[in-house]
Structures are given as structure tokens and as C-alpha cells.
Amino acid sequence: MARKESITKQMIIDAAYNIARTEGMQGITARNVAEQANCSTQPIFRTFQNMEELMDGVYERAALAFQEFYRMYPRTEKFPFCNLGLAYIAFAKEEKELFRILFVGEKKKKSFYEVLNGNTENVRTEIQIATAQGCKNPSGLFMKLWIFIHGAACMTMTGDYDLSDEETKELLQNICRSFMSV
């Protein structure tokens, strides 16, 4: 009879994900994951062909974490892309390493748009809101707003962004107003 596995694939991904949240992908080594999962390295290499495959699982888990973060983020703004932008900036503040993995890192498994849009069509929904509010070029509005939003999020991640949430909301609203008719 085959030996029952007590360490599952999901347990290994969870352990690696927990490391990534604090140390980034560079902190994921077989030894660190084994220590976090409270096992030897053997189940890791029995479950995954290599560490790259494990990191792919961590990346997917991080993308789901962003989707969940956005789903739970309060919707207080009526302007298109503002709620998504505020959530994106907040994610950069609260989950610096996951933000770096998903939106700043060099080895991305999905495009920026794919992660941001997610399986709930976040960006498309915002484009529909912009269109309903009379925006002539909602895709262009998204790109113009996102230049500010991504810059603010990156500055937040590095600790260089010192505007309050209220100041950020006001800036987003002003940018949105100025580009809605363009």
C-alpha cells in the first residue's frame, strides 16, 4: 500500500506564499519552504518538477490575493477607476512584496492588465462606468489615470508617497474630471 502524503501541494504553495509576502520570491528556497511547511525538502521535489513550478503557483496565489483584496475594498468613489486605483495603491502599501511580484517584477506570468482585470473583469467594468458617465475615450482615460495610479502605488511600496488617502482621492477625481471629455 502506498504511503499517505501528509504534505499536500496546496500546503507547500501556502508555505511558499507566506514567505513571498514578507521576503519576495527571492526568499523562496526549498529549505525555507520546508521549514515553513514543517517538513523536509523531499515533499517539495516530489510534488513540483522544480522551484520554478512552485513559484508559478505562488504567483497565481498572489494574483488571487489581489483579486480578493479588491473585492473586499470599500467602494466609495463614483468616478471611474478611482476605487480600483485606491485599492491598487492600498495593496502596494499593505502587501509590498506581493505588489512587487505582480506589478513591478521582471518575471511576470500574466500581463499587468490580466492581473488587474482578473476573472471578474474589473477594468472592463470601470470602462463601462466611464462610458455610462459620458466619457468619449474610456480606454484612454484608463491609461492616463493609470500612469498616476501606478506611480503612486510604486512610491507607496517604497515609502516615498506621503499624500493622505483624501489627497489621493482628490487628485484622482481631478485627473478623471480633466480627462473625461478628452
GINOR-V434071 format. One record per residue. N is the residue number from 1. PSI is psi in degrees with one decimal (NA if undefined). Layout:
n: [N & N]
psi: [PSI & PSI]
This chain:
n: [1 & 2 & 3 & 4 & 5 & 6 & 7 & 8 & 9 & 10 & 11 & 12 & 13 & 14 & 15 & 16 & 17 & 18 & 19 & 20 & 21 & 22 & 23 & 24 & 25 & 26 & 27 & 28 & 29 & 30 & 31 & 32 & 33 & 34 & 35 & 36 & 37 & 38 & 39 & 40 & 41 & 42 & 43 & 44 & 45 & 46 & 47 & 48 & 49 & 50 & 51 & 52 & 53 & 54 & 55 & 56 & 57 & 58 & 59 & 60 & 61 & 62 & 63 & 64 & 65 & 66 & 67 & 68 & 69 & 70 & 71 & 72 & 73 & 74 & 75 & 76 & 77 & 78 & 79 & 80 & 81 & 82 & 83 & 84 & 85 & 86 & 87 & 88 & 89 & 90 & 91 & 92 & 93 & 94 & 95 & 96 & 97 & 98 & 99 & 100 & 101 & 102 & 103 & 104 & 105 & 106 & 107 & 108 & 109 & 110 & 111 & 112 & 113 & 114 & 115 & 116 & 117 & 118 & 119 & 120 & 121 & 122 & 123 & 124 & 125 & 126 & 127 & 128 & 129 & 130 & 131 & 132 & 133 & 134 & 135 & 136 & 137 & 138 & 139 & 140 & 141 & 142 & 143 & 144 & 145 & 146 & 147 & 148 & 149 & 150 & 151 & 152 & 153 & 154 & 155 & 156 & 157 & 158 & 159 & 160 & 161 & 162 & 163 & 164 & 165 & 166 & 167 & 168 & 169 & 170 & 171 & 172 & 173 & 174 & 175 & 176 & 177 & 178 & 179 & 180 & 181 & 182]
psi: [137.5 & 146.1 & 136.0 & 130.2 & 126.3 & -18.6 & 115.5 & 166.1 & -43.3 & -36.9 & -38.0 & -44.6 & -43.3 & -43.4 & -45.5 & -38.7 & -43.4 & -37.0 & -45.7 & -34.6 & -30.4 & -30.8 & -7.7 & -179.3 & -30.0 & -19.5 & -8.7 & 103.8 & 160.1 & -41.8 & -43.9 & -41.2 & -42.4 & -42.7 & -44.5 & -37.3 & -4.6 & 51.2 & -178.9 & 178.9 & -15.7 & -46.8 & -29.2 & -49.3 & -17.6 & -30.7 & -36.7 & 141.5 & -34.3 & 175.6 & -29.0 & -41.1 & -40.5 & -43.3 & -31.8 & -41.2 & -38.2 & -41.3 & -46.3 & -39.9 & -39.7 & -39.9 & -40.1 & -35.4 & -40.1 & -43.2 & -42.6 & -40.7 & -46.8 & -40.4 & -36.6 & -9.6 & 135.2 & 136.5 & 100.0 & -14.2 & 142.2 & -17.1 & 140.7 & 144.0 & -8.2 & -45.9 & -43.8 & -42.0 & -44.0 & -38.8 & -40.4 & -45.3 & -42.4 & -38.5 & -40.8 & -33.1 & -44.2 & -27.9 & 63.0 & -48.8 & -39.0 & -39.6 & -45.3 & -43.7 & -45.2 & -38.8 & -11.2 & -27.5 & 157.9 & -35.7 & 78.0 & 139.0 & -23.8 & 158.2 & 158.8 & -47.4 & -43.4 & -42.9 & -45.5 & -43.2 & -38.4 & -170.3 & -1.5 & 10.0 & 46.5 & -48.0 & -44.2 & -38.4 & -43.9 & -36.2 & -40.2 & -39.2 & -45.1 & -42.6 & -44.7 & -27.5 & 7.9 & 11.5 & 128.3 & -28.3 & 76.3 & -34.2 & -39.8 & -40.0 & -44.9 & -48.6 & -42.3 & -44.9 & -40.0 & -24.8 & -45.5 & -47.1 & -47.0 & -41.0 & -44.8 & -40.1 & -42.4 & -40.9 & -36.1 & -44.7 & -38.2 & -2.9 & 14.3 & 4.9 & 119.1 & 15.5 & 145.9 & 168.3 & -41.3 & -43.0 & -38.2 & -44.4 & -45.5 & -42.2 & -46.0 & -42.8 & -43.5 & -42.7 & -43.7 & -47.4 & -44.4 & -25.5 & -3.9 & -36.6 & -4.9 & NA]
